[in-house]
């Protein structure tokens, strides 16, 4: 039998095949399964612990909302005001290209921010890493709102805009990963799916808030919008940043992280270089995490981005296409916590696999409906994806990924898997789908096949992971 220590958290089973070892306080049982040296009986929660848990959840939800508010806000601004105000010298076509290039710069910075801040989160603690993430995002977003235009500062304005986008993306790269990790380490492991799903249900709310705020200032007219009104949504975000920052300053280190570090220090095995440790000892977990969320990211970004182009090209007016995506995505806000609830009961791996198998089945029907160019059918397609696929793949994702990595390298490991997938799958899926549509002379067969393949690869990876670990991800 494994020796038991008295901390508060439930044990997490790990198999040797997934690269875990005794450095983090684990010992092998006779059957080869490795069990964390933790008592499986939770102690009663004190009022102080409950307060910290609620603060962690609120801080994570606010930070995630801000991350996606920034994403959608700059995307809207890039298409309307960033080009004329900062890149007018490039001409009508060049200014749009330059504006969207600055939008892409933020995504380029995300993997670096996720991995580096994740490394700091494993090395020095979750709390300082999450404070750094929100401070960087806040400074960058408010900085863009205060930035003089190219008419006043010329190339300096352009350079600062690119700099702020890099800082914004760098900070945002660690936000959702850190939020999932923070919440997961504060709550009862039996409820990880539910609590982390509340965080993962937040992005559509941030996007909706950005859309509404930019629509409001755009309604003032082009002269006001280009003159001063475009700054308002960026500056208003300062209120959210300050609130999130205040809550995070009141947080203590997560109990699970503190216990793991104390145990590792007692054994003389604390991870001094978590990033190096992830790549040297946990590449299998990184690979599994990468492929496990491939179907989710492909489905999510095809529904949110590429579907608009496909519906418009099929004859639907752009405002109707945007409305269909907005309404359809809000379905996931309500149903993603249901996916988290199922993950706590069925197991996060099984729930994630079911979501991807649903995506495999629905890939072609979704594309067929989108290609009809009719509002009702387009809304049905998007709602189907956000109701039958995304709740399972998003709701179970937080529990699955946090249980995949041991505590001392958890932040870095999740960030590496998520941000690599974000760069190679999430960000590329709309482009790949568009290229395949063009390659197929307008036929939806190739892009639908790509989506189905992504969902299938995720389902296979999860099944292999479940079998190799010989344990249920719960």
Secondary structure, DSSP 8 states (H G I E B T S, - for coil): -------SS---EEEGGGT--GGGSEEE-TTSEEEES--SS-----HHHHHHHHHHHHHHHHHHHHHHHHHHHHHHHIIIIIHHHH-GGGHHHHHHHHHHHHHHHHHHHHHHHHHHHHHHHHHH-HHHHHHHHHHHHHHHHHHHHH---HHHHTHHHHHHHHHHHHHHHHHHTTHHHHHHHHHHTTS-GGGHHHHHHHHHT-HHHHHHHHHHHHHHHHTT-HHHIIIIIHHHHHHHHHHHHHHHHHHHHT----HHHHHHHHHHHHHT---S-HHHHHHHH-HHHHHHHHHHTHHHHHHHHIIIIIHHHHHHHTT--HHHHHHHHHHHHHHHHHHHHHHHHHHHHH-HHHHHHHHHHHHHHHHHHHHHHHTT--HHHHHHHHHHHHHHTHHHHHHTHHHHHHHHS-GGGHHHHHHHHHHHHIIIIIHHHHHHHHHHHHHTTT-SHHHHHHHHHHHHHHHHHHHHHHHHHTS---
